[in-house]
Amino acid sequence: MTHSLHRIGSEESLKNDYVFLCTPANGVNNKGAAQKLVEILDILPCSCIKK
C-alpha cells in the first residue's frame, strides 16, 4: 500500500494506525458522491482528518 508509506511518526506511534481511502470512481459510484463523502466525514473522528 503506497499510501501507508506517507504517514509520519515512529513505528510505535503508528502501530494502531490505518489508512482509509474514500474515492468516488467516475461512472461507477460518482452519482451523489459529494453527499456520501460528507456523511463519511461526519462519521470519522475529527482527530483522524488532516486539514
mmCIF file as gemmi writes it, N, C-alpha and C atoms, coordinates in Angstrom:
data_model
loop_
_atom_site.group_PDB
_atom_site.id
_atom_site.type_symbol
_atom_site.label_atom_id
_atom_site.label_alt_id
_atom_site.label_comp_id
_atom_site.label_asym_id
_atom_site.label_entity_id
_atom_site.label_seq_id
_atom_site.pdbx_PDB_ins_code
_atom_site.Cartn_x
_atom_site.Cartn_y
_atom_site.Cartn_z
_atom_site.occupancy
_atom_site.B_iso_or_equiv
_atom_site.pdbx_formal_charge
_atom_site.auth_seq_id
_atom_site.auth_asym_id
_atom_site.pdbx_PDB_model_num
ATOM 1 N N . MET Axp A 1 ? 0.842 -1.176 0 1 0 ? 1 A 1
ATOM 2 C CA . MET Axp A 1 ? 0 0 0 1 0 ? 1 A 1
ATOM 3 C C . MET Axp A 1 ? 0.888 1.24 0 1 0 ? 1 A 1
ATOM 4 N N . THR Axp A 2 ? 0.966 1.912 -1.083 1 0 ? 2 A 1
ATOM 5 C CA . THR Axp A 2 ? 1.823 3.089 -1.155 1 0 ? 2 A 1
ATOM 6 C C . THR Axp A 2 ? 1.338 4.223 -0.267 1 0 ? 2 A 1
ATOM 7 N N . HIS Axp A 3 ? 0.038 4.307 -0.011 1 0 ? 3 A 1
ATOM 8 C CA . HIS Axp A 3 ? -0.48 5.389 0.831 1 0 ? 3 A 1
ATOM 9 C C . HIS Axp A 3 ? 0.054 5.282 2.255 1 0 ? 3 A 1
ATOM 10 N N . SER Axp A 4 ? 0.302 4.083 2.71 1 0 ? 4 A 1
ATOM 11 C CA . SER Axp A 4 ? 0.793 3.91 4.077 1 0 ? 4 A 1
ATOM 12 C C . SER Axp A 4 ? 2.251 4.343 4.205 1 0 ? 4 A 1
ATOM 13 N N . LEU Axp A 5 ? 2.939 4.545 3.103 1 0 ? 5 A 1
ATOM 14 C CA . LEU Axp A 5 ? 4.329 4.982 3.149 1 0 ? 5 A 1
ATOM 15 C C . LEU Axp A 5 ? 4.458 6.471 3.45 1 0 ? 5 A 1
ATOM 16 N N . HIS Axp A 6 ? 3.365 7.212 3.343 1 0 ? 6 A 1
ATOM 17 C CA . HIS Axp A 6 ? 3.41 8.665 3.523 1 0 ? 6 A 1
ATOM 18 C C . HIS Axp A 6 ? 2.986 9.099 4.92 1 0 ? 6 A 1
ATOM 19 N N . ARG Axp A 7 ? 2.84 8.172 5.833 1 0 ? 7 A 1
ATOM 20 C CA . ARG Axp A 7 ? 2.479 8.512 7.203 1 0 ? 7 A 1
ATOM 21 C C . ARG Axp A 7 ? 3.716 8.997 7.951 1 0 ? 7 A 1
ATOM 22 N N . ILE Axp A 8 ? 3.509 9.849 8.937 1 0 ? 8 A 1
ATOM 23 C CA . ILE Axp A 8 ? 4.615 10.414 9.701 1 0 ? 8 A 1
ATOM 24 C C . ILE Axp A 8 ? 4.489 9.983 11.16 1 0 ? 8 A 1
ATOM 25 N N . GLY Axp A 9 ? 5.581 9.512 11.723 1 0 ? 9 A 1
ATOM 26 C CA . GLY Axp A 9 ? 5.601 9.112 13.123 1 0 ? 9 A 1
ATOM 27 C C . GLY Axp A 9 ? 6.521 7.927 13.32 1 0 ? 9 A 1
ATOM 28 N N . SER Axp A 10 ? 6.695 7.581 14.57 1 0 ? 10 A 1
ATOM 29 C CA . SER Axp A 10 ? 7.534 6.428 14.877 1 0 ? 10 A 1
ATOM 30 C C . SER Axp A 10 ? 6.744 5.146 14.625 1 0 ? 10 A 1
ATOM 31 N N . GLU Axp A 11 ? 7.445 4.047 14.551 1 0 ? 11 A 1
ATOM 32 C CA . GLU Axp A 11 ? 6.781 2.761 14.351 1 0 ? 11 A 1
ATOM 33 C C . GLU Axp A 11 ? 5.775 2.503 15.471 1 0 ? 11 A 1
ATOM 34 N N . GLU Axp A 12 ? 6.153 2.877 16.691 1 0 ? 12 A 1
ATOM 35 C CA . GLU Axp A 12 ? 5.26 2.671 17.844 1 0 ? 12 A 1
ATOM 36 C C . GLU Axp A 12 ? 4.007 3.542 17.746 1 0 ? 12 A 1
ATOM 37 N N . SER Axp A 13 ? 4.165 4.806 17.35 1 0 ? 13 A 1
ATOM 38 C CA . SER Axp A 13 ? 3.01 5.702 17.279 1 0 ? 13 A 1
ATOM 39 C C . SER Axp A 13 ? 2.055 5.328 16.145 1 0 ? 13 A 1
ATOM 40 N N . LEU Axp A 14 ? 2.55 4.612 15.149 1 0 ? 14 A 1
ATOM 41 C CA . LEU Axp A 14 ? 1.712 4.207 14.019 1 0 ? 14 A 1
ATOM 42 C C . LEU Axp A 14 ? 1.212 2.767 14.153 1 0 ? 14 A 1
ATOM 43 N N . LYS Axp A 15 ? 1.501 2.158 15.278 1 0 ? 15 A 1
ATOM 44 C CA . LYS Axp A 15 ? 1.172 0.748 15.488 1 0 ? 15 A 1
ATOM 45 C C . LYS Axp A 15 ? -0.306 0.438 15.272 1 0 ? 15 A 1
ATOM 46 N N . ASN Axp A 16 ? -1.189 1.286 15.767 1 0 ? 16 A 1
ATOM 47 C CA . ASN Axp A 16 ? -2.629 1.066 15.635 1 0 ? 16 A 1
ATOM 48 C C . ASN Axp A 16 ? -3.262 1.974 14.59 1 0 ? 16 A 1
ATOM 49 N N . ASP Axp A 17 ? -2.447 2.496 13.72 1 0 ? 17 A 1
ATOM 50 C CA . ASP Axp A 17 ? -2.889 3.398 12.67 1 0 ? 17 A 1
ATOM 51 C C . ASP Axp A 17 ? -3.46 2.601 11.505 1 0 ? 17 A 1
ATOM 52 N N . TYR Axp A 18 ? -4.272 3.221 10.696 1 0 ? 18 A 1
ATOM 53 C CA . TYR Axp A 18 ? -4.776 2.578 9.494 1 0 ? 18 A 1
ATOM 54 C C . TYR Axp A 18 ? -4.963 3.607 8.397 1 0 ? 18 A 1
ATOM 55 N N . VAL Axp A 19 ? -4.953 3.15 7.17 1 0 ? 19 A 1
ATOM 56 C CA . VAL Axp A 19 ? -5.146 4.009 6.013 1 0 ? 19 A 1
ATOM 57 C C . VAL Axp A 19 ? -6.573 3.811 5.525 1 0 ? 19 A 1
ATOM 58 N N . PHE Axp A 20 ? -7.281 4.899 5.329 1 0 ? 20 A 1
ATOM 59 C CA . PHE Axp A 20 ? -8.675 4.849 4.892 1 0 ? 20 A 1
ATOM 60 C C . PHE Axp A 20 ? -8.79 5.654 3.607 1 0 ? 20 A 1
ATOM 61 N N . LEU Axp A 21 ? -9.153 5.005 2.527 1 0 ? 21 A 1
ATOM 62 C CA . LEU Axp A 21 ? -9.311 5.689 1.247 1 0 ? 21 A 1
ATOM 63 C C . LEU Axp A 21 ? -10.788 5.717 0.883 1 0 ? 21 A 1
ATOM 64 N N . CYS Axp A 22 ? -11.236 6.855 0.467 1 0 ? 22 A 1
ATOM 65 C CA . CYS Axp A 22 ? -12.631 7.01 0.065 1 0 ? 22 A 1
ATOM 66 C C . CYS Axp A 22 ? -12.652 7.886 -1.177 1 0 ? 22 A 1
ATOM 67 N N . THR Axp A 23 ? -12.749 7.266 -2.328 1 0 ? 23 A 1
ATOM 68 C CA . THR Axp A 23 ? -12.671 7.992 -3.582 1 0 ? 23 A 1
ATOM 69 C C . THR Axp A 23 ? -13.765 7.529 -4.536 1 0 ? 23 A 1
ATOM 70 N N . PRO Axp A 24 ? -14.62 8.434 -4.977 1 0 ? 24 A 1
ATOM 71 C CA . PRO Axp A 24 ? -15.628 8.047 -5.954 1 0 ? 24 A 1
ATOM 72 C C . PRO Axp A 24 ? -14.972 7.772 -7.31 1 0 ? 24 A 1
ATOM 73 N N . ALA Axp A 25 ? -15.486 6.776 -7.997 1 0 ? 25 A 1
ATOM 74 C CA . ALA Axp A 25 ? -14.963 6.423 -9.322 1 0 ? 25 A 1
ATOM 75 C C . ALA Axp A 25 ? -15.936 6.928 -10.379 1 0 ? 25 A 1
ATOM 76 N N . ASN Axp A 26 ? -15.435 7.72 -11.286 1 0 ? 26 A 1
ATOM 77 C CA . ASN Axp A 26 ? -16.269 8.296 -12.333 1 0 ? 26 A 1
ATOM 78 C C . ASN Axp A 26 ? -16.974 7.208 -13.142 1 0 ? 26 A 1
ATOM 79 N N . GLY Axp A 27 ? -18.292 7.294 -13.181 1 0 ? 27 A 1
ATOM 80 C CA . GLY Axp A 27 ? -19.072 6.318 -13.942 1 0 ? 27 A 1
ATOM 81 C C . GLY Axp A 27 ? -19.417 5.06 -13.159 1 0 ? 27 A 1
ATOM 82 N N . VAL Axp A 28 ? -18.888 4.918 -11.957 1 0 ? 28 A 1
ATOM 83 C CA . VAL Axp A 28 ? -19.164 3.718 -11.162 1 0 ? 28 A 1
ATOM 84 C C . VAL Axp A 28 ? -20.016 4.078 -9.946 1 0 ? 28 A 1
ATOM 85 N N . ASN Axp A 29 ? -19.512 4.983 -9.12 1 0 ? 29 A 1
ATOM 86 C CA . ASN Axp A 29 ? -20.249 5.359 -7.912 1 0 ? 29 A 1
ATOM 87 C C . ASN Axp A 29 ? -20.157 6.861 -7.641 1 0 ? 29 A 1
ATOM 88 N N . ASN Axp A 30 ? -20.102 7.654 -8.69 1 0 ? 30 A 1
ATOM 89 C CA . ASN Axp A 30 ? -19.923 9.093 -8.509 1 0 ? 30 A 1
ATOM 90 C C . ASN Axp A 30 ? -21.235 9.862 -8.352 1 0 ? 30 A 1
ATOM 91 N N . LYS Axp A 31 ? -22.363 9.267 -8.671 1 0 ? 31 A 1
ATOM 92 C CA . LYS Axp A 31 ? -23.64 9.967 -8.509 1 0 ? 31 A 1
ATOM 93 C C . LYS Axp A 31 ? -23.936 10.12 -7.02 1 0 ? 31 A 1
ATOM 94 N N . GLY Axp A 32 ? -24.116 11.354 -6.608 1 0 ? 32 A 1
ATOM 95 C CA . GLY Axp A 32 ? -24.368 11.627 -5.198 1 0 ? 32 A 1
ATOM 96 C C . GLY Axp A 32 ? -23.137 11.495 -4.326 1 0 ? 32 A 1
ATOM 97 N N . ALA Axp A 33 ? -21.969 11.466 -4.949 1 0 ? 33 A 1
ATOM 98 C CA . ALA Axp A 33 ? -20.731 11.237 -4.209 1 0 ? 33 A 1
ATOM 99 C C . ALA Axp A 33 ? -20.433 12.341 -3.197 1 0 ? 33 A 1
ATOM 100 N N . ALA Axp A 34 ? -20.756 13.579 -3.53 1 0 ? 34 A 1
ATOM 101 C CA . ALA Axp A 34 ? -20.454 14.68 -2.62 1 0 ? 34 A 1
ATOM 102 C C . ALA Axp A 34 ? -21.174 14.486 -1.285 1 0 ? 34 A 1
ATOM 103 N N . GLN Axp A 35 ? -22.448 14.166 -1.334 1 0 ? 35 A 1
ATOM 104 C CA . GLN Axp A 35 ? -23.204 13.96 -0.1 1 0 ? 35 A 1
ATOM 105 C C . GLN Axp A 35 ? -22.696 12.728 0.645 1 0 ? 35 A 1
ATOM 106 N N . LYS Axp A 36 ? -22.349 11.68 -0.077 1 0 ? 36 A 1
ATOM 107 C CA . LYS Axp A 36 ? -21.823 10.469 0.568 1 0 ? 36 A 1
ATOM 108 C C . LYS Axp A 36 ? -20.503 10.765 1.281 1 0 ? 36 A 1
ATOM 109 N N . LEU Axp A 37 ? -19.645 11.574 0.658 1 0 ? 37 A 1
ATOM 110 C CA . LEU Axp A 37 ? -18.375 11.934 1.29 1 0 ? 37 A 1
ATOM 111 C C . LEU Axp A 37 ? -18.6 12.771 2.546 1 0 ? 37 A 1
ATOM 112 N N . VAL Axp A 38 ? -19.574 13.67 2.503 1 0 ? 38 A 1
ATOM 113 C CA . VAL Axp A 38 ? -19.91 14.466 3.683 1 0 ? 38 A 1
ATOM 114 C C . VAL Axp A 38 ? -20.355 13.548 4.815 1 0 ? 38 A 1
ATOM 115 N N . GLU Axp A 39 ? -21.187 12.563 4.507 1 0 ? 39 A 1
ATOM 116 C CA . GLU Axp A 39 ? -21.664 11.624 5.522 1 0 ? 39 A 1
ATOM 117 C C . GLU Axp A 39 ? -20.524 10.791 6.099 1 0 ? 39 A 1
ATOM 118 N N . ILE Axp A 40 ? -19.586 10.387 5.268 1 0 ? 40 A 1
ATOM 119 C CA . ILE Axp A 40 ? -18.433 9.614 5.741 1 0 ? 40 A 1
ATOM 120 C C . ILE Axp A 40 ? -17.579 10.477 6.672 1 0 ? 40 A 1
ATOM 121 N N . LEU Axp A 41 ? -17.347 11.728 6.287 1 0 ? 41 A 1
ATOM 122 C CA . LEU Axp A 41 ? -16.549 12.619 7.128 1 0 ? 41 A 1
ATOM 123 C C . LEU Axp A 41 ? -17.238 12.903 8.453 1 0 ? 41 A 1
ATOM 124 N N . ASP Axp A 42 ? -18.571 12.89 8.472 1 0 ? 42 A 1
ATOM 125 C CA . ASP Axp A 42 ? -19.307 13.074 9.717 1 0 ? 42 A 1
ATOM 126 C C . ASP Axp A 42 ? -19.099 11.901 10.668 1 0 ? 42 A 1
ATOM 127 N N . ILE Axp A 43 ? -18.882 10.715 10.133 1 0 ? 43 A 1
ATOM 128 C CA . ILE Axp A 43 ? -18.706 9.511 10.948 1 0 ? 43 A 1
ATOM 129 C C . ILE Axp A 43 ? -17.302 9.449 11.537 1 0 ? 43 A 1
ATOM 130 N N . LEU Axp A 44 ? -16.298 9.868 10.757 1 0 ? 44 A 1
ATOM 131 C CA . LEU Axp A 44 ? -14.907 9.779 11.207 1 0 ? 44 A 1
ATOM 132 C C . LEU Axp A 44 ? -14.632 10.755 12.341 1 0 ? 44 A 1
ATOM 133 N N . PRO Axp A 45 ? -13.828 10.331 13.314 1 0 ? 45 A 1
ATOM 134 C CA . PRO Axp A 45 ? -13.47 11.261 14.379 1 0 ? 45 A 1
ATOM 135 C C . PRO Axp A 45 ? -12.613 12.402 13.828 1 0 ? 45 A 1
ATOM 136 N N . CYS Axp A 46 ? -12.799 13.582 14.362 1 0 ? 46 A 1
ATOM 137 C CA . CYS Axp A 46 ? -12.063 14.766 13.881 1 0 ? 46 A 1
ATOM 138 C C . CYS Axp A 46 ? -10.553 14.585 13.972 1 0 ? 46 A 1
ATOM 139 N N . SER Axp A 47 ? -10.091 13.8 14.925 1 0 ? 47 A 1
ATOM 140 C CA . SER Axp A 47 ? -8.654 13.644 15.121 1 0 ? 47 A 1
ATOM 141 C C . SER Axp A 47 ? -7.983 12.926 13.961 1 0 ? 47 A 1
ATOM 142 N N . CYS Axp A 48 ? -8.757 12.226 13.136 1 0 ? 48 A 1
ATOM 143 C CA . CYS Axp A 48 ? -8.122 11.481 12.052 1 0 ? 48 A 1
ATOM 144 C C . CYS Axp A 48 ? -8.155 12.245 10.739 1 0 ? 48 A 1
ATOM 145 N N . ILE Axp A 49 ? -8.76 13.412 10.712 1 0 ? 49 A 1
ATOM 146 C CA . ILE Axp A 49 ? -8.869 14.193 9.478 1 0 ? 49 A 1
ATOM 147 C C . ILE Axp A 49 ? -7.846 15.313 9.517 1 0 ? 49 A 1
ATOM 148 N N . LYS Axp A 50 ? -6.89 15.267 8.583 1 0 ? 50 A 1
ATOM 149 C CA . LYS Axp A 50 ? -5.874 16.321 8.495 1 0 ? 50 A 1
ATOM 150 C C . LYS Axp A 50 ? -6.371 17.374 7.541 1 0 ? 50 A 1
ATOM 151 N N . LYS Axp A 51 ? -6.25 18.624 7.959 1 0 ? 51 A 1
ATOM 152 C CA . LYS Axp A 51 ? -6.723 19.725 7.124 1 0 ? 51 A 1
ATOM 153 C C . LYS Axp A 51 ? -5.551 20.446 6.5 1 0 ? 51 A 1
